[in-house]
């Protein structure tokens, strides 16, 4: 009887241990599908901040999840701030993320940590890795699991054709390693972006495929990211997005530069205009190009810009927006004529 009792005790203890281990694994399982009662926070930079816009990826996810699971069954919150790097999100983690009591946190960060290295304000590799590890630990300690993405693109040229591709690849490897070491779910956006661009970017353009400026997402990019994140959350994305047929407001601008405008001044204007989508979230798509018409009827207008809004409210916010007004001041001294034409399209 004593041996039997001891065996029963050992089996009981082992069963409890295995049950506890199973429960722990279930709480952090990579393939655990999104369910009613979950609270999801998307943590990131300007890409995520813009993701809260009408056709942004956070909004698209919220819409698709609501259609699948029902109104108010899943809490979805965007916590993106323009310009943020890993040290920035670590500082605001308690206030902006843990305070929302999440069950899942999707971390989409790393672009600025690399991109800002051009002006000496990037994040050193050891600080990037250490910050990610501390952020994930705090989230896990609060009872939530993490989906960590790799940073997507800084330029859409293929075959390592963008100046920061090599450095971006190094930081992506750090993210992959951190995800593995911390047993966090990895969403390899970098890999998926590269594969898509190799198939779709037939003219090796620097931007305009999934982004407006090589970094910030256009409509197609937001849909692409939303679908990848829904897949990571275990939500079926087979149904097409209803927003694809929604009306959009196009704001078309033509510039005729002064005869004495220098090439570097023209470039400064084009770069400044192209940067506005990253500063004004109401811009849901952006294109720019120079005149290549053979009809010789451009009347001196050389540069065109197409700004897209989801509605008139977006335009109303855009026109007096401080970033746009700052751009207007920059452009004034070098522009001879401006033509603006707005129209609705699907």
CORUR-V245847 format. One record per residue. N is the residue number from 0. RES is the residue in three letters. PHI is phi in whole degrees, -180 to 180 (* if undefined). D_FIRST is the distance of its C-alpha to the first C-alpha in Angstrom with 2 decimals. Layout:
n->(N;N)
res->(RES;RES)
phi->(PHI;PHI)
d_first->(D_FIRST;D_FIRST)
This chain:
n->(0;1;2;3;4;5;6;7;8;9;10;11;12;13;14;15;16;17;18;19;20;21;22;23;24;25;26;27;28;29;30;31;32;33;34;35;36;37;38;39;40;41;42;43;44;45;46;47;48;49;50;51;52;53;54;55;56;57;58;59;60;61;62;63;64;65;66;67;68;69;70;71;72;73;74;75;76;77;78;79;80;81;82;83;84;85;86;87;88;89;90;91;92;93;94;95;96;97;98;99;100;101;102;103;104;105;106;107;108;109;110;111;112;113;114;115;116;117;118;119;120;121;122;123;124;125;126;127;128;129;130;131;132;133;134;135;136;137;138;139;140;141;142;143;144;145;146;147;148;149;150;151;152;153;154;155;156;157;158;159;160;161;162;163;164;165;166;167;168;169;170;171;172;173;174;175;176;177;178;179;180;181;182;183;184;185;186;187;188;189;190;191;192;193;194;195;196;197;198;199;200;201;202;203;204;205;206;207;208;209;210;211;212;213;214;215;216;217;218;219;220;221;222;223;224;225;226;227;228;229;230;231;232;233;234;235;236;237;238;239;240;241;242;243;244;245;246;247;248;249;250;251;252;253;254;255;256;257;258;259;260;261;262;263;264;265;266;267;268;269;270;271;272;273;274;275;276;277;278;279;280;281;282;283;284;285;286;287;288;289;290;291;292;293;294;295;296;297;298;299;300;301;302;303;304;305;306;307;308;309;310;311;312;313;314;315;316;317;318;319;320;321;322;323;324;325;326;327;328;329;330;331;332;333;334;335;336;337;338;339;340;341;342;343;344;345)
res->(UNK;UNK;UNK;UNK;UNK;UNK;UNK;UNK;UNK;UNK;UNK;UNK;UNK;UNK;UNK;UNK;UNK;UNK;UNK;UNK;UNK;UNK;UNK;UNK;UNK;UNK;UNK;UNK;UNK;UNK;UNK;UNK;UNK;UNK;UNK;UNK;UNK;UNK;UNK;UNK;UNK;UNK;UNK;UNK;UNK;UNK;UNK;UNK;UNK;UNK;UNK;UNK;UNK;UNK;UNK;UNK;UNK;UNK;UNK;UNK;UNK;UNK;UNK;UNK;UNK;UNK;UNK;UNK;UNK;UNK;UNK;UNK;UNK;UNK;UNK;UNK;UNK;UNK;UNK;UNK;UNK;UNK;UNK;UNK;UNK;UNK;UNK;UNK;UNK;UNK;UNK;UNK;UNK;UNK;UNK;UNK;UNK;UNK;UNK;UNK;UNK;UNK;UNK;UNK;UNK;UNK;UNK;UNK;UNK;UNK;UNK;UNK;UNK;UNK;UNK;UNK;UNK;UNK;UNK;UNK;UNK;UNK;UNK;UNK;UNK;UNK;UNK;UNK;UNK;UNK;UNK;UNK;UNK;UNK;UNK;UNK;UNK;UNK;UNK;UNK;UNK;UNK;UNK;UNK;UNK;UNK;UNK;UNK;UNK;UNK;UNK;UNK;UNK;UNK;UNK;UNK;UNK;UNK;UNK;UNK;UNK;UNK;UNK;UNK;UNK;UNK;UNK;UNK;UNK;UNK;UNK;UNK;UNK;UNK;UNK;UNK;UNK;UNK;UNK;UNK;UNK;UNK;UNK;UNK;UNK;UNK;UNK;UNK;UNK;UNK;UNK;UNK;UNK;UNK;UNK;UNK;UNK;UNK;UNK;UNK;UNK;UNK;UNK;UNK;UNK;UNK;UNK;UNK;UNK;UNK;UNK;UNK;UNK;UNK;UNK;UNK;UNK;UNK;UNK;UNK;UNK;UNK;UNK;UNK;UNK;UNK;UNK;UNK;UNK;UNK;UNK;UNK;UNK;UNK;UNK;UNK;UNK;UNK;UNK;UNK;UNK;UNK;UNK;UNK;UNK;UNK;UNK;UNK;UNK;UNK;UNK;UNK;UNK;UNK;UNK;UNK;UNK;UNK;UNK;UNK;UNK;UNK;UNK;UNK;UNK;UNK;UNK;UNK;UNK;UNK;UNK;UNK;UNK;UNK;UNK;UNK;UNK;UNK;UNK;UNK;UNK;UNK;UNK;UNK;UNK;UNK;UNK;UNK;UNK;UNK;UNK;UNK;UNK;UNK;UNK;UNK;UNK;UNK;UNK;UNK;UNK;UNK;UNK;UNK;UNK;UNK;UNK;UNK;UNK;UNK;UNK;UNK;UNK;UNK;UNK;UNK;UNK;UNK;UNK;UNK;UNK;UNK;UNK;UNK;UNK;UNK;UNK;UNK;UNK;UNK;UNK;UNK;UNK;UNK;UNK;UNK;UNK;UNK;UNK;UNK;UNK;UNK;UNK;UNK;UNK;UNK)
phi->(*;-62;-65;-64;-64;-65;-63;-62;-64;-64;-64;-65;-63;-62;-62;-64;-64;-66;-64;-63;-62;-62;-66;-64;-66;-63;-70;-119;-62;-65;-99;-66;-72;-61;-140;-56;98;-68;-125;-110;-116;-100;-108;-177;-110;-66;-63;-76;-60;-68;-62;-84;-71;-54;-118;-75;-67;-66;-64;-63;-64;-58;-65;-66;-67;-62;-64;-87;-108;102;-60;68;-83;-130;-88;-127;-137;-93;-127;-105;-133;-56;85;-65;-122;-55;-60;-69;-71;-66;-67;-105;-60;-62;-71;-90;-121;-65;-65;-85;53;-75;-102;-138;-124;-99;-103;-117;-144;129;-60;-68;-60;-93;-57;-73;-65;-63;-112;78;-119;-75;-108;-56;-58;-68;-71;-62;-67;-62;-63;-59;-65;-67;-61;-64;-61;-63;-67;-64;-63;-84;95;-108;-102;-115;-111;-101;-96;-86;-62;-82;-143;-127;105;-105;-63;-96;57;56;-91;-102;-55;-103;-58;-64;-66;-61;-62;-65;-70;-64;-64;-63;-61;-62;-65;-63;-60;-66;-66;-93;57;-92;-70;-103;-114;-85;-61;-57;-62;-70;-63;-61;-64;-65;-67;-63;-85;-108;-89;-69;-104;54;-73;-77;-155;99;-89;-115;-129;-87;-139;97;-133;-81;-76;-89;-55;-66;-66;-63;-66;-62;-66;-58;-65;-65;-72;-63;-61;-64;-83;78;-104;-67;-113;-66;-72;-68;-74;-67;-70;-62;-99;-69;-68;-131;-103;-93;-119;-100;-125;-117;-116;-114;-80;-64;-60;-94;-67;-83;-53;-69;-71;-62;-62;-62;-66;-61;-65;-67;-65;-66;-85;-60;-58;-80;-109;-124;-68;-70;-77;-99;-160;-154;-139;-147;-168;-107;-65;-129;-65;-99;-87;59;-120;-76;56;90;-76;-113;-126;-118;-137;-115;-108;-114;-121;-74;-163;-66;-61;-60;-66;-63;-77;-62;-58;-90;-58;-54;-66;-70;-65;-64;-65;-59;-65;-65;-76;-46;-67;-114;-101;-88;-142;-130;-120;-122;-141;-111;-156;-94;-151;-105)
d_first->(0.00;3.81;5.48;5.00;5.96;8.47;9.70;10.26;12.00;14.05;15.06;16.03;17.98;19.64;20.62;22.17;23.99;25.34;26.38;28.19;29.85;30.92;32.45;34.26;35.64;36.73;38.72;40.71;40.81;44.27;44.55;43.43;46.31;48.29;47.17;48.42;47.93;48.34;50.83;52.63;54.98;57.35;58.21;61.26;64.98;68.19;66.84;64.13;66.62;68.92;65.92;66.11;69.61;70.49;69.68;67.37;64.00;62.01;64.08;63.62;59.85;59.85;61.99;59.91;56.60;58.14;59.33;55.90;53.59;56.02;57.97;56.23;52.75;52.81;54.48;56.56;58.49;60.82;60.90;63.54;66.31;69.23;69.38;65.76;64.03;60.47;61.36;62.91;59.94;57.65;59.86;59.81;56.21;55.02;58.01;58.59;55.13;52.18;54.09;53.94;50.11;49.82;46.86;48.80;51.58;53.88;55.69;59.02;60.65;62.35;65.84;67.57;65.63;67.48;70.65;71.62;71.66;75.19;76.39;74.13;71.70;68.78;65.26;64.45;61.60;59.28;59.90;59.38;56.00;54.84;55.97;54.17;50.89;51.24;52.22;49.23;46.83;48.30;48.06;44.43;43.59;45.20;42.78;45.27;45.38;48.47;50.63;52.88;56.08;58.32;61.92;64.06;67.69;70.64;73.25;72.79;74.53;72.53;71.88;71.44;74.89;74.28;74.97;71.53;69.45;68.29;67.22;65.59;63.60;62.28;61.13;59.50;57.49;56.38;55.22;53.33;51.61;50.73;49.27;47.10;45.96;45.16;43.54;46.26;47.72;51.02;54.05;56.52;59.76;61.81;60.82;61.42;64.77;65.93;65.03;66.83;69.90;70.22;70.45;72.61;74.73;77.28;80.02;77.81;78.62;77.41;76.52;76.78;74.02;70.99;72.57;75.76;76.36;73.94;71.13;71.11;70.08;72.59;71.72;70.36;68.39;66.80;65.81;64.47;62.31;61.15;60.00;58.16;56.37;55.54;53.99;51.92;50.84;49.85;52.74;54.69;58.31;59.79;62.15;65.42;66.29;68.59;70.35;71.90;74.76;75.41;78.89;79.44;82.33;84.02;86.05;88.36;90.24;93.02;94.45;97.90;97.97;101.11;103.22;102.61;98.81;97.27;94.51;92.06;92.84;92.23;88.90;87.93;88.65;86.71;83.70;83.82;84.01;81.14;79.00;79.41;76.53;74.17;75.68;76.31;73.32;75.59;76.90;74.68;76.61;79.37;81.72;84.73;87.36;90.95;93.80;94.26;96.62;99.55;101.67;102.75;102.45;99.92;102.73;101.31;97.75;95.49;91.94;89.90;86.68;84.58;82.36;80.13;78.83;76.64;79.17;82.19;80.04;78.92;82.56;83.35;80.74;81.77;85.51;85.40;82.18;82.72;81.70;84.24;86.94;86.40;86.83;90.04;91.48;90.70;92.32;95.47;97.57;97.20;97.40;100.71;99.53;96.32;95.73;92.87;91.98;89.03;87.87;84.97;83.08;79.86)
